[in-house]
C-alpha cells in the first residue's frame, strides 16, 4: 500500500520523554530504495540557556519514542550526552551516537543544511552537513546503521527533542527529496514542501501581529499548539498579517496554505 513521506509539525508526547512534529505536508512517495533527503534546520534557543538534546529523524511511522527513528542526526550538548559532549553534531549508528569523519560544532541560532543519503536495502545512511557560511557539504558519517531496523519504508521526516532536558527546538525551514548533495544543485525530483515560495514570519518572537513576507494568494492560515491542536484558523488574511495577541506565551506552528493547495509551516514563539 502506498504511503506518503510526511513532514512533522508539532505534537507533544511527554510520557515518552520526546517531543516530535506530526504530519502536515505530504507527497505521493515513500522511501523503499536509495534516496537523499535534504533538510535546512535552525537551532532555536527558547529559554536562553543554549542547551539542546534535539535532532531530525527519518522513520517508518510517527516518532513517539527514540527507538522509532531509523536515521537520526543529533544536536546535543546536554549533560546526558557522555558519548560526544561539547556541542558536536553526531549521528545515530545502530545502538549509539557517533562522530566518524569531520567534526562540526553547533551553537544557538545557527542554520545548517543536512543531507541523509539512504541505502534502504542495506539499512545504512551517509550524513552530510553544510554550515550556512560553508562552501560545500562535509561528510560527517559513512554507512551509519539504522537504529530501527527492517522498516517497510521511511515515510516520516521529523524534528524531535528530549522533553526532560531542554525546551530548545530545531526548526525545519526547508526540506526536499533530491538526487544530488549540495545546496547549489536544484532538486531533480520532488520538493516535499510542494515548491512553496520562500517566505518568513516577522517579528519572531511575536507579541501581537505576525507579518507574512514573501508570498501572496494565501487561502488559509492555521495555528497549532504544542499538542498539535488547531487553535486558530484564519480564512481571510488581511495585509498578510495574523493577530495572535490573545494566545498564551509559548511555541506554536503556523501553517500557510496557498490558493493552489501548497502548504508549508514555520515555528513561531509567542511572547
N, C-alpha and C positions, 0 to 999 in steps of 0.2 A: 504494500500500500504506500502511495506517495506521501512523503512528509515534506514540510516546509522548513527551510532554515529560518529560524526566528531570532529577532533581536529582543533583548530583555529590557523592560522599563520599570523597575521598582516594585518589588514585593518584599515584605519583611517576614522572615521565618525565624523568629527569635529562639524558639525551642530547640532548633538545630544549631544555634550559635552562628548562623550565617545569614547574610543579607544578600539578596540577589535581585536582578531586574527581570521582569516577567514579559511574556510575548506581546509584541505590539506590531511590528512590521514584518511581513512575510514575503518570500519569493517561492516560486514553484520548483525548488530543487532541494535535494538533501545531499550530504556528502557520503558517498559509499566507495570512493576511489581516491586517486591523487587529487589534491586541491590545495589552493593557497587562500587563506583568509586574512584579509588586511583589516586593521583597526587603528584609528587615531585616538589616543586617550590623553586625558588631562588629570593631574592629581589635584584634588580639592581639599584644602585644609579648613574643615568646617569649624573645629574647636580651637584653632590657633596653636595647637601643640605639635603639629607636624609628625604625628605618629600614624603609621599605616600598617595594616595587615589586609591587603586588598589585592585584586588581580582580575584578569579576564580569562574566561574558560570557553572551551568547546565541549559539548555534551550531547548525549542522545536525547535526554529528557530535561525538563526543567530542573535547575540545580536547587536541591533542598538540603543537601549536606555536601561536605567537601569531597566525599567519595563518589559523588555523581559525575564529576568532571573527568573527561578523558585527557584533555590537554589544558594546561594551566600555566600562565605567565604571572608571576607574583611580584608585588611591590611590598616588601615588609621590612620595617625597622623596629618592630615591636619587641618587647622583652622576651616573648616566647620564641623568637627566631634565633635559635642557637646554632643552626646549620650554616647560615650565611648572613651574619649580622653586619650592620654598618651601612644599610641603605643601598644594597646591590640588587638589581633586577635578577631574579632567578627563575628556574623552570622546574616544573614537576616532572621527574623522571622515575616512573614506576612508583616506588614506595617512599621517595624522598625528594626534597628540593635541592637542586644542584646548579652550580655555575661551571660550565665546561670550557668555553673558549674565552673571549674577551669579557671583562667586567665593565658594566655600565652602571653608574650610580644614579640615584634619583633624589629629587628634592621637591618640596611643596610648590605647586603652581606650574611645574614643568609639563610639557607636552611631548609625547613620544609616538612614533609610528611603529607598529608591530605587525610582523607577518608570521603566521603559523603555517608552515608548509607540511601538509599532512600526507603521509603514506598510509592510507586506510587499511589496506590488506596486511601490511607489515605491523600495523598498530604502533607506529612511531611518528615523530614530527620534528622538524627543524624550526628554530625560532631566530628571527632576525629583528633587530631593533635599530631605529634611527632617531637621534635626537632632533629637535626642531631646528637646531643650527648645524646639524651634521651634514656632510656632503654625500654620504651614501650609507646604506644599511650595514650593520655589523652582525655577523652570525654569532649568537651567544651560546647556542646549543645545537648539537648534531645528533639525530636519531634518539631523541628522548622517548622513553616508553610510555604508552598510555597509562594513566592511573586507573581509570575504569576500563577494563578490558572487554573485548568482544561486544562492542556496541553494534546495533543493527544499522546505525547511521550516526552522523554528527549533525544535529538539527538545530542546536541552540548555541548562540553566542551570548555570553552573559558577563556582566560586571558584578563582582561579588566582594564582600568584605566580611571580616570576623566581627560579629556584633559585640563580643565581650571585651575587645581590646581597643577599639577605635571607632569613632563616628565618621572618620575621614574616608571619602569615597573616591572612585575613579570614574570620570565621565567618559563615555564613548562618543566622541564628536563626529566620527565618520566610520564607515565600515563597508567592506565590499568583498565579493569573490573576484579573484583576479588570476591571470595566468603568468604574471610577472612579479618580481620583487624589486621595489624601488618606486618612490613617490613620483618620479618623473615619467614613469610609464603609465599610460592610460589603461585602466582595466579593459581587458578584451572580452570579458564575459558579461556578468550581470552585477550591477551595483545594487547591493542589498537595500540601500536606502531609496531605491527607485529613481536614481539620478536626481535626487532632491537638490534644488539650488542651495548654494552655501548661504547660511543665514545665521543670525545671532540674536540673543536677547540682551538688553541692557536697561537699566543697571542690573547687575547681578553680583552680590545680593541686592534685593529689591525691598522697598518699603511700601510703595503704593501702586505704581503703574509699571508694568513690563512693556517695553517697546520692542517690537519685532522688526529687525532690519534685514534687508536683502531679498525679500520675497513679496510677491503680490498674489492676488486672487486666492486669498485664504477663505476656505469654506467653513472650517470649524476649528476651534481650539479647545482641547481638553486639559484639565489639570488633575493630576493623580497624586494622592498622598503616599506615604511610605508603606502602606499596606496594599497599594495597587488599586485603591478605590477611586473612581472618578468623582471628584467633589465639586468640579465646575465644568460645565460645557457651554461654550460661547459660540453661537451660530452666526452672530453678526459682529464682526470685529471692526470697530471704527478707528480710523487713523493708525492702524497697525499697533494698537495698544490694548493691554489687558489690565483691568483693575483688580489687584489681589490684596487690597488693603485690609479686607476682612479675614484673610487667612491668618491662622496662628503661625508663630515663628517656627521654622523648620525647613526640611528639604523636600522639594516637590519635583515632579516631572511634568513639563508642559509639552503636549503633543500637538503638532500643527498638521492639519490636513488641507491640501490644496484642492481646487475645483477639479483637477484632473485625477484625483484619487490618491496622489502620492502623499506619504506620511513620513514625518521624521520628528524626533523628540530631543529635548535638551533638559538637563537638570538645572533647577533654579533654587536658590536659597532665599527664603523669606525672612527678613529681619523682624 
